[in-house]
């Protein structure tokens, strides 16, 4: 357990890879939390019968990539931003580089894009827009952000750590509107929810999923995903984490260390909620939802009613990423650099490969029938499982 103090504020954190941020008139990053010296030993990988043939189709080496940075896929272009500000846009099918740009400044959040225009946020709170390898404009933001910008409909949307949502004109960088919500005085140093559904902008604000009008930021509906609890600021911390699972009108999201909830995004109605102690995003198919607890235990829920379908302890204490489902395949990476293909029906291992011992930096990204894996050392690889 590591404790941090700032004037009269004392904060303790005990989850590996997470950090606390105090919000107020100023944002103060208090630092990362590390696990205790006697942290549990990662579960050893069990023997299994290989049922899928894994083939590496392409590989590209970039510089290191660390959470909360995320890759972006749009118009068959794969964009990756590294921690030191190198942006590489590749053909998603072959890995061939389309263009690259060196910002020469550390990046705190990104990358978002629509295949033409891309945006990242520097650690100096600067929103930077690029197209075809050239910086188009820069805008200074009033607060930190850990969430990749959303580029859609000719606009760039930003969610900052003080729970402000802003919209900028994609061509000029002019601010179009800004909406702020009050909330708990702490937020996670982790990517939050900023995505779209039909003509709505979906945003995670504290423990609520809010649908906004993208033209002006006015809320259309909001649903509680997680509620504050506990006796101190850390225990009362509630934020929604990046990585939602959408099937038709049903969107499922996680509240940090609190719950998993599925909502009807047309009506803004809560369909079901289940207690869950995880801090990573969700994946799923039409019939199931899958995520992991903070100790790495994988959980699968029936998407219709939220009943637990299966549990697996095969990846306990291995730091799994969000588990993603695509093309009838369930794939998850871990902090030791392994990528696992699992059976959706019971969580049993079908295949696995070690991409890079540095660890998997983000959730596997499905591209057609292939999977793109990004490691913390900046190795970007595409695998095909048949």
N, C-alpha and C positions, 0 to 999 in steps of 0.2 A: 504494500500500500504506500502511495506517495502522496504527501500533503503539500499544498501550496498556499501561501498567504499573500494578501495584498491589502495593505492598510488594515481595515477592520474585517476584511473578508477572508475566510479560511475555507479551502475546498479540498476535499480528499477524493481521489479516484482510484479504482482498483481493477479496471478492465483493460486488458492489453489493447493498445492501439487507439484508445479513445482519449479525448481531451476535453477539458471544460473551458468555456468562454463566458466571462461575465459581461452582461450588457447593461448599458445605462447611457449617460451622456457620452461616454467613451466605451469602446470595446477593448477589453483587456484579455489577451490570450495568456492563460496561466500556465500552459504547458501540457505535455502529453502524460498519460497515465501508463505505467508499466505494470506488468504482473509481478507478483511477489517472488522473492528468490527461490522459494520452494514450490514453484508452479508445477502443476501436474505434468507428468511425462506424456507426450503424445501417444495415443493408442497405436500400437504396431499394426501395420497393414496385414490383413489376413490373406491366406491363400485363397484362390478362387479359380473357377474354370472359365477361361477366356471365351466369350461368346461374340465378340465384335473384333474386326480387324481394323486397327488404327493406322492410318497413313498420314504422314506429314506432307502437305502439298506445297507450302512455301514458308520462308522464314526471313525475318528482317531484324537486324540489331540496331536499337536506338540507345539513348542514354537512360538512366534510371527513371522509373515511374513509381510514384507512391500515392496511396489513397490520400485525399478523396478524388484524385484525377480519374477520369473515365474516358473510354473510347467512344467514338460517334460513328454511326453508319447511316448514310443517306445517299440515295442515287448511285448505289454500288461503289461509293467512295468510303474508305475507312480512314478516319482521322484519329491520330494519337498525339497527345501533348506530353512531353516529359517534364520532370520537376524543374529543370533549368531553362525551360521555355523554348525547346525545340518542337516545332509543329511539323508533323509528317502526314501528308494525305496520300493514300495509296489506293490502287485498284483493288477492291475487296476480293476479287476472284483470283488474282495472281500475285498480289503483294508488290507489284510494280509501282514505284513512286511516281505520283502525278506532280506534286510540288512539295517543297518544304520551306520553312521560314524559321529563322533563329531570332527570337525576341530578346535574347540576352538578359532576361530578367526572370527570377523564380516565379512559377505559376502556382496559385493557391487553389484554383477551381477551373474545371473545364474538362473536355472541350465540348461545345455544342455547335451544331451546324445543320444546314439543309442541303449540302452537296455543292453549294456555290459560295455561301457566306458562312464564316465560322467565327466563334467568339470564345475567349478565355478571360479569366480574371487573375491578375497578378497578385502576388503577396503584398504589394504596395497599394492594393485596392483600386487598381485601374482596370476598367473593362476595355478589352482590345478586340477590335473587329478586323478580320482578314478575308481576302478573297484572292485566289490564284497566287498565293505566296506573298502578297503585298498587304501591309497594314493599311486599312481604309480609314479608321478613326480610333481615337482613344478618349475615354471619359473617366474622370476620377469619381469613384463611388464614395459615399459617406461612411461606409462601414465594411468590415470584412465579409467575405462570402466563401462558403465551402461547397457550394452547389454549382454544377456546370450550367452556364446560361442555356436557355432554350431559344433556338432560332427558328421562327415559324411565321408565316403570313407577312413577310416583309418587316418583321419586328424582332428585336432581341429582348428577351425577358430575363430578369435577374431576381434571385431571392437572396437577400443579405442576412447576416447573422443577427441583426436586430429586428428580424421578422418584418422587413420592408420588401414589398414586391414592386419592381419598377419595370417600365416598358420604354424601349428606345427605338427610334426609327432606324431600320436596318441600313439605309443608304447614308444617312448623315450623322447618326449618333445623337440626334436631338431627343431629349427626354420627353416622352408623351404623357406619362402619368406615373404617380407613385401612391401606394397604399401601404400603411403600416398598422400592425396589430400589436397591442400590448401583450405581454406574456410573462412567464417566469424569468427571473433575472439571469438565468444561465441557459446556454444552448450547447448542443453537441458540436464538437469540431469534426463534423461528419456531414457528408452530402445529404441534403433533404429532398423532399419531393417537389419537382417542378416539371410538369408534363402537360399534355393536352388530351382532351377527349371531345370529339366532334368540334363544336364551336366554343368550347370552354377551356379556360386555363385552369389546370388543377394544381393546387399548391398546398403543401403541408405547413401549417402555422400552429406552433405549439403542438397540442394533441389533436388538432382538427384538420380534416381534409376539406379544403374550400374550393368551390368552383367559381371562378371569376369571369366576368366579361372581358375578353382581351382588349376591347376597344377603350375601356376606361377603368378597369380594375374593380368595378362594383361586384360584390358577392351575389351570386345567384342562389347558392345553397351551401351549407356546411354540415359536416357530420363528425361527431366525436369518435376518434379512433382510440385514444388513450387519455386517462384523467390523472391529474397530479395526485400524489399521495406521499406519505412519509412525514418526518418531523424536521427535516432540514432542507436546504436548497438543493443539495445533490439528490436526495431521495425523492424530492418533488419534481425533479427534472423530467419533462415529458416532451419528446419531439418525434416527429415522423421521420423515418429513414428512407433514403433513396432505394428504389427497386420495387416497383409495384407490378402486380400480375393482372393483366386485363384479358378477359374473354367476353366478347360482345359488350353488353352494358354493365357487366360485373367487374368492379375494380377492387382488388384486395391489397391492403397495405399493413405495415407494421408500425406500432408505436414502440419506441425504444424501451426494452426491458419490461414491457407492460402487457401488450396484447397484439393479436392479429385480428383484423376486421375486414369483412367484405361488404361493399356497398353497391346499391343500384345507382349508377352514375346518371341515369336519366331523371330519376325522381329525387336524388339526394337522400336516399333512405338506407339506414343500417339494416343489412340482411342477417348478419350474425357476427358475434365477437367471441374469441376464445383467449384466455390468459396464455401468455407466452413470454419467455424471458430472453428473447434474442435481440441482436442489434444489427443484423444484416437484412437485406431486402428479400423479396419473395419471388418465386417462379411458379409456374403451373401450366396445366392443360385445361381442357373443357371439363374434366371430371375431378381433378385433384389440384391441391395447392401444396407447395413444399417450401420449407425454410429450416433454419437451424437455431437451436438454443445457444446461449452464450458459451456453453461448455463444448459446443460442437456437435451435440446430438441432433441428428436430422429428424424432422417431423413432417408427416404428410397428413393433410386434412382433406376430407370430402368437401369439394367445392360448393356443393349445394347446401349442406347443413352444418359444416364445420366440425363434424365428428372426426376424431383421429383415425386415420386409415392404417398407418404403420409408423414405427419409430426405429431408428438405427443408431447404434453407438459406435459404428465402424470408424467415424472420423472425430470422435471425442478428443478434445484438446489439440486438434490439428489445425484449428483456425480456418474452417471452411469459408469460402466465399458464398455469395448468394447462389442458390441452386437454380439452374435455368432449364426449362423444358422447351424443346423445339424438334419438329420432325420425329415425334414419338421417342425422343432421346432425352434423358435426364442427366445433366452434366454439372459437376461442381469442382472447383479447384481448392487447394489448401495452402496453408502457409509454409509448407515444406516443399512446395513446387510440384506436387502431383495433381493430375487431372483425372477425375473419376467419372466413368460412365456407369450409371446405376439403373436397375430395373424399376420402372415407375410403380409396379404393383407391390413391391415389397422392400425396395431399397438395397437389394443385393447387388454386389459388384459384377458388372459385365465386362469391363475392360478398364485399364488405367495406364497412363504414361507419366513420366516425370519430365516436365517441360524445362525446368530450371530450378536448381536447389535454392535460389534466392527467394522463392515464394511467388505465388500467383497474386498479381497486384489488383485485380478486379474480377468481376463475374465473367464467366465465359460468354462470348458474343456469338450467337448463331448467325451464319451467313449462308442461306440456302441449306444445303446438306453438310456444310462444313462448320467448324468452330474455330474462332480466333481466340487465342490465349495470349495475354500480356503478362510478363513477369516483372518483378520489382527491379531486375537488372536491365529492363528495357528490351527484352527479347520478345518479338511479336511473331507468333507462329500460327499457322492454320492447319487443322487436323480434320480428317474425314474418317468417319466410323461406319463400317459396313459389315 
